[in-house]
């Protein structure tokens, strides 16, 4: 077992729940997925063409400018591979068309979860994203992970809200 992480979509933050005066426990794979997806990964110096297509910019300007906040965890300065994901960048993304942001969510999640395959925790990771049918400012996505020696994949479903997005 591992420490449980609960996600609050509207507050856009995770928390460690307390049960009987102790940290709640949960499946280690679920905890790894939560940390991988919802920890802020440092943004690249230059946005990719997909980032640009999705309208991604940092809070203080386009990624790659001197004033841009690239966020991330300070410990990543000493790591070969940063932890977390760049989902935080989508919070200020501009909705252009119906596929650019869901496609970017898929790319960002695959990037954040690739270590599961590289380290042998999973044999495959598949991500699918789409806009919520009733709340158009909410994207939903599922992550399907197949573990070695297990024929039944684990599916995790998430949603991500954009405030004021039209």
N, C-alpha and C positions, 0 to 999 in steps of 0.2 A: 504494500500500500504506500501511497504518497500523499502529501498534503493536497487537499481539495482546493480548487480555484473556482469561484463562481463569477459569472460575468454579468454586469449590469449594462444592458444595451444603451439605455437613455443617458446614463452617467458616463458611458464609454470608459469603464474601468473594471478591473477585477478585484476580488477580495478573498481573503482566507476566512471561511466561515468557522464559527466556534460552536461546538456541540459538547454539552456537559463539561464546560469549563476547559475544553481542550480543542486544539485544532482538528477540524474534521478531516477524515482521510478519504481518498478516492483512488480510482484506478491510475497507476503510474503513466500509462499511455495517454489517458485523457489529460492528466496534469502536464505532461510534456507538450501536448498539442496546444493547450491553453497558453503556456508560457511562450511557446514558439510563435503563436499567432498574435498574442496581445501584449507582448513586450515590445517597446519601440526600438526598432533596428535603425542604425545610422543610415541616413539617405546617401546615395551616391553623389559624387561631386557633380556629375552631369546627368541629367535625366535621359532615360532611354526614349526611343521613338514611341513606345507604348505609353510611357509616362506622359509625354507631351500630348499624345492623342487623347488621354484621359483627363487632360487639363490639370495635372498634378503640379502644385507649387507648395513651397514651405510657407509657414505662417508669416514670414517677413519678406518673402519675395520668391522668385523662381529658384529652384535648386541650381546650385552652381554659381550664384551670385555671392558676393562677399557678405551681404547682410542676411543670407539664408540661415535658418536654424536647422542643422542636419540631425539634431537630437541623438538618440542612441544612448547606450550605456557606456560609462567611462571605461569600464573594464575591457571593452572591445578594442581599445587602443593597443592592447597587448595580446589579442587573440588573432589567430589566422582566419577565423570565420566569425562574423558578428552573430549574436543571438537575436531572436525576435523577428518581427516583420515590419514592413513599411506600410501597413494598413493605416497608420496614423496620418500618412500623407493624403489619403483619400478623404479625410474629414473636410478638407477645403477644396476638393476637386469640383470641377464644373461638369455638370451632366451634359455630355455631348452625344446625342444619339441614344440608342438603347443598348449597345453592346460594349462600348469602350470601357466603362467602369467595371462591369462584370468580368470582362476579359482581363483587366488589370488586377482585380481581386484574385482571380485564378492564378495569374503569374506570381503575384506577391506571396500568396499562400504556398504555392509550390516551392518558391525560393526559400521560404521560412522553414518548410518541413523537409527539405531535401536531405538534411542531416540524418533523418530517420532511416532513409535508404542507404546512405553512405556508411552509417555506423552499423547496419545490419539489424536495426530494430524493426524495420518493415521491408517487405519485398517490393511493395508498390504504394504510391500515394496518388490519389486522384482527387481533383478539386473541380467543383461545378458551382458557378455563381449566376444569379439572376436577380431582377428587380422584383420586389414583393408586388403581387397583383393588386392589392388594395391600398397599400401605403407606398406610394411611388418614391418616397424619399428614404426607403429602407431597402437595402440590398440583403439578400439571403445567400448563404453558400453552404455547401456540404463538403466534408472531407472524408474520403473513404480510404482506409488504411488496411492493407493486408499484411499480417505478421507472418514471419517464417513458421512453417509447420502448421498453419491455421488456414483452413479453406474458407472460413466464414470471415469476411472483412468486417471491420468496425466502422460505423458511419457516425460522424459527429456533424450536427447541424448548428449553424450560427446565423446571426443577423447583425447588421451594422447600420446604424442610423446616421443620416446626414441632416444637420439642422439647417433649415432655411433653403434647402436645395429645391429648385423647381424644374 
